[in-house]
Amino acid sequence: MNDNYVENLKKVIKEMNNSLEDIPLNLVIESLTNHKIIPFNPNEIEDKSLLSDLINIANFAVLKINKKGISKSRPNEVGNAIESFVKESLMHYGYDAYTPNTKDGSKKASGYPDIEFIDKYERINYLECKTYNEETIDSTLRSFYLSPSKNSKITKDAHHFIISFEIYNSSSIGKSNIYKCNNWKILSIDKLLVNIKYEFNSNNPRLYSKEMVIAET
């Protein structure tokens, strides 16, 4: 490696000890994607109407979840299953709901946000599905994640919402628990503050390369 490059790289790595906190999410998304979070305005007729529908959608999703139950081993596995109930509820109330296309036009289930839907005013909205329970609602552990990507699922200016469901373990069948919902929260995250956690990572081809392995069976 070039000596100047190595020295500059060392400086960048040292700066990672200085964490960045309380960064407005709207600035993060605009910087990463060139698209803005449209703030929710409770005084606008269109936004009031949309919120009224989202309340009905959340209630309908709870009815469906509690009728069927979600069978999972652990509560942190319930979030992914919630998404299908929310999509079903959105479509029940006449909304076109789908997994967002990425910048290159492909579909990607993982990553933020979970759902894109068009409201009755032909506006684009993004929706993330989350869960919590009585024990975790006040936890300071990370609960919202956004990883930078050159192929982001955020491709338009839009509202950004979260519907989070309070789940509880209603019963058990074998090694699985049956989870149901008590309550929900609808969030507009245009004013959300986020922190950056730096991480170094590698993969198996590099980790288990011949240069790394010094003994094996």
C-alpha positions as CSV (number, residue, x, y, z in Angstrom):
1,M,0.0,0.0,0.0
2,N,1.1,3.6,-0.7
3,D,2.5,5.2,2.5
4,N,0.3,8.3,2.2
5,Y,-2.8,6.1,1.7
6,V,-1.9,4.1,4.9
7,E,-1.4,7.3,7.0
8,N,-4.7,8.8,5.8
9,L,-6.5,5.5,6.5
10,K,-5.1,5.5,10.0
11,K,-6.4,9.0,10.6
12,V,-9.9,8.0,9.4
13,I,-9.9,5.0,11.6
14,K,-8.9,7.0,14.7
15,E,-11.8,9.4,14.0
16,M,-14.1,6.5,14.4
17,N,-13.6,6.8,18.2
18,N,-15.5,10.0,18.1
19,S,-19.1,8.9,17.8
20,L,-21.7,10.9,16.0
21,E,-25.0,11.3,18.0
22,D,-28.3,13.0,17.6
23,I,-28.2,13.3,13.8
24,P,-31.5,14.2,12.2
25,L,-32.7,11.2,10.2
26,N,-34.2,13.4,7.5
27,L,-30.7,14.8,6.8
28,V,-29.2,11.3,6.8
29,I,-31.8,10.0,4.3
30,E,-31.5,13.1,2.1
31,S,-27.7,12.8,2.0
32,L,-27.7,9.1,1.3
33,T,-30.6,8.9,-1.2
34,N,-31.2,12.5,-2.5
35,H,-34.8,12.0,-1.4
36,K,-36.5,13.9,1.4
37,I,-38.7,12.8,4.3
38,I,-42.0,14.7,3.9
39,P,-43.1,15.8,7.4
40,F,-46.4,14.6,8.7
41,N,-48.7,17.6,9.2
42,P,-51.7,16.9,11.5
43,N,-53.4,20.1,10.3
44,E,-53.5,19.1,6.7
45,I,-56.7,17.4,5.5
46,E,-54.8,14.8,3.5
47,D,-52.6,13.8,6.4
48,K,-55.5,13.8,8.8
49,S,-57.3,11.5,6.5
50,L,-54.3,9.2,6.1
51,L,-53.8,9.0,9.8
52,S,-57.4,8.0,10.3
53,D,-57.0,5.2,7.8
54,L,-53.7,4.1,9.4
55,I,-55.5,3.8,12.8
56,N,-58.1,1.5,11.2
57,I,-55.3,-0.4,9.4
58,A,-53.5,-1.0,12.7
59,N,-56.7,-2.1,14.5
60,F,-57.5,-4.5,11.6
61,A,-54.0,-5.9,11.7
62,V,-54.4,-6.6,15.5
63,L,-57.7,-8.4,14.9
64,K,-56.0,-10.6,12.2
65,I,-52.9,-11.3,14.4
66,N,-54.9,-12.2,17.5
67,K,-57.2,-14.4,15.5
68,K,-54.3,-16.4,14.0
69,G,-51.5,-15.8,16.5
70,I,-47.8,-15.7,15.4
71,S,-45.8,-18.9,16.2
72,K,-42.2,-18.1,16.9
73,S,-39.5,-19.3,19.3
74,R,-38.4,-15.8,20.4
75,P,-40.2,-12.4,20.5
76,N,-37.5,-10.7,18.3
77,E,-38.6,-13.1,15.5
78,V,-42.1,-11.7,15.5
79,G,-41.4,-8.5,13.7
80,N,-40.8,-10.1,10.3
81,A,-44.1,-11.9,10.5
82,I,-46.0,-8.7,11.4
83,E,-45.3,-7.3,7.9
84,S,-47.6,-9.6,6.1
85,F,-50.5,-8.7,8.4
86,V,-49.9,-5.0,7.8
87,K,-49.8,-5.4,4.0
88,E,-53.0,-7.3,4.2
89,S,-54.6,-4.6,6.3
90,L,-53.4,-1.8,3.9
91,M,-54.9,-3.7,0.9
92,H,-58.1,-4.3,2.9
93,Y,-58.6,-0.5,3.2
94,G,-57.9,0.0,-0.5
95,Y,-54.2,0.9,-0.5
96,D,-51.7,-0.5,-3.0
97,A,-49.0,-1.9,-0.7
98,Y,-45.8,-3.7,-1.8
99,T,-42.1,-4.2,-1.0
100,P,-40.2,-1.2,-2.3
101,N,-38.2,-1.4,-5.4
102,T,-34.5,-0.6,-5.0
103,K,-32.7,2.1,-7.0
104,D,-31.9,-0.5,-9.7
105,G,-35.5,-1.7,-9.9
106,S,-35.0,-5.0,-8.0
107,K,-37.0,-6.2,-5.0
108,K,-35.2,-6.6,-1.7
109,A,-37.1,-7.8,1.4
110,S,-34.4,-6.9,3.9
111,G,-33.4,-3.4,4.9
112,Y,-35.4,-0.2,5.6
113,P,-38.2,0.4,4.8
114,D,-40.5,-2.7,4.8
115,I,-43.4,-1.4,2.8
116,E,-44.2,1.3,0.2
117,F,-47.8,2.3,-0.3
118,I,-49.7,4.8,-2.3
119,D,-52.4,6.7,-0.4
120,K,-55.7,8.0,-1.6
121,Y,-54.1,11.3,-2.7
122,E,-51.6,9.4,-5.0
123,R,-48.8,10.2,-2.6
124,I,-45.9,7.7,-1.9
125,N,-45.5,6.6,1.8
126,Y,-42.9,4.3,3.4
127,L,-43.8,2.2,6.4
128,E,-41.7,0.1,8.7
129,C,-43.2,-2.6,11.0
130,K,-41.9,-3.1,14.5
131,T,-42.8,-4.8,17.8
132,Y,-42.2,-4.1,21.5
133,N,-43.4,-5.3,24.8
134,E,-43.9,-3.9,28.3
135,E,-40.3,-5.0,29.3
136,T,-38.6,-3.5,26.2
137,I,-40.5,-0.2,25.6
138,D,-38.1,1.8,27.8
139,S,-34.9,-0.1,26.7
140,T,-32.0,2.0,25.4
141,L,-30.8,-0.8,23.1
142,R,-30.9,0.0,19.4
143,S,-34.3,-0.5,17.9
144,F,-34.1,1.4,14.6
145,Y,-31.5,0.6,11.9
146,L,-30.6,2.2,8.6
147,S,-27.6,0.9,6.7
148,P,-26.2,3.0,3.9
149,S,-26.6,1.4,0.5
150,K,-25.9,2.4,-3.1
151,N,-29.0,0.4,-4.0
152,S,-31.4,1.9,-1.5
153,K,-35.1,1.1,-1.2
154,I,-35.8,4.8,-0.7
155,T,-36.3,6.1,-4.2
156,K,-38.8,8.9,-3.7
157,D,-39.7,11.8,-1.5
158,A,-42.3,10.4,0.9
159,H,-43.8,10.3,4.4
160,H,-41.9,7.8,6.6
161,F,-44.1,6.0,9.2
162,I,-43.6,3.2,11.7
163,I,-46.4,1.0,13.1
164,S,-45.2,-0.8,16.2
165,F,-47.2,-3.5,17.9
166,E,-47.1,-4.4,21.6
167,I,-46.8,-8.2,21.6
168,Y,-47.2,-10.7,24.4
169,N,-46.8,-14.4,24.7
170,S,-50.3,-15.8,24.9
171,S,-49.5,-19.5,25.0
172,S,-46.9,-22.2,23.9
173,I,-47.0,-25.1,21.6
174,G,-44.0,-27.4,21.8
175,K,-40.9,-25.2,21.5
176,S,-42.8,-22.3,19.9
177,N,-44.6,-19.5,21.6
178,I,-47.9,-18.0,20.3
179,Y,-47.6,-14.2,20.2
180,K,-50.6,-11.8,20.1
181,C,-51.0,-8.0,20.3
182,N,-52.3,-5.7,23.0
183,N,-51.7,-2.2,21.6
184,W,-50.0,-0.4,18.8
185,K,-48.2,2.9,18.2
186,I,-48.1,4.9,14.9
187,L,-45.0,7.0,14.5
188,S,-44.0,9.7,12.0
189,I,-40.2,9.7,12.1
190,D,-39.4,13.0,10.2
191,K,-38.0,14.3,13.5
192,L,-36.2,11.2,14.6
193,L,-32.6,11.5,15.8
194,V,-30.1,8.7,15.2
195,N,-26.6,7.8,16.2
196,I,-23.8,6.2,14.1
197,K,-22.2,3.0,15.3
198,Y,-19.0,2.2,13.3
199,E,-18.3,-1.5,12.6
200,F,-15.5,-3.4,11.0
201,N,-16.5,-6.6,9.3
202,S,-15.3,-9.4,7.0
203,N,-16.6,-12.5,5.4
204,N,-15.9,-16.3,5.4
205,P,-13.7,-16.3,2.2
206,R,-11.4,-13.8,3.9
207,L,-11.7,-15.2,7.4
208,Y,-11.0,-18.8,6.4
209,S,-8.4,-18.0,3.7
210,K,-5.2,-20.0,3.6
211,E,-3.4,-16.9,5.0
212,M,-5.5,-17.0,8.1
213,V,-5.7,-20.7,9.0
214,I,-2.7,-21.9,11.0
215,A,-4.1,-25.3,11.9
216,E,-7.1,-27.4,11.0
217,T,-8.5,-31.0,11.1
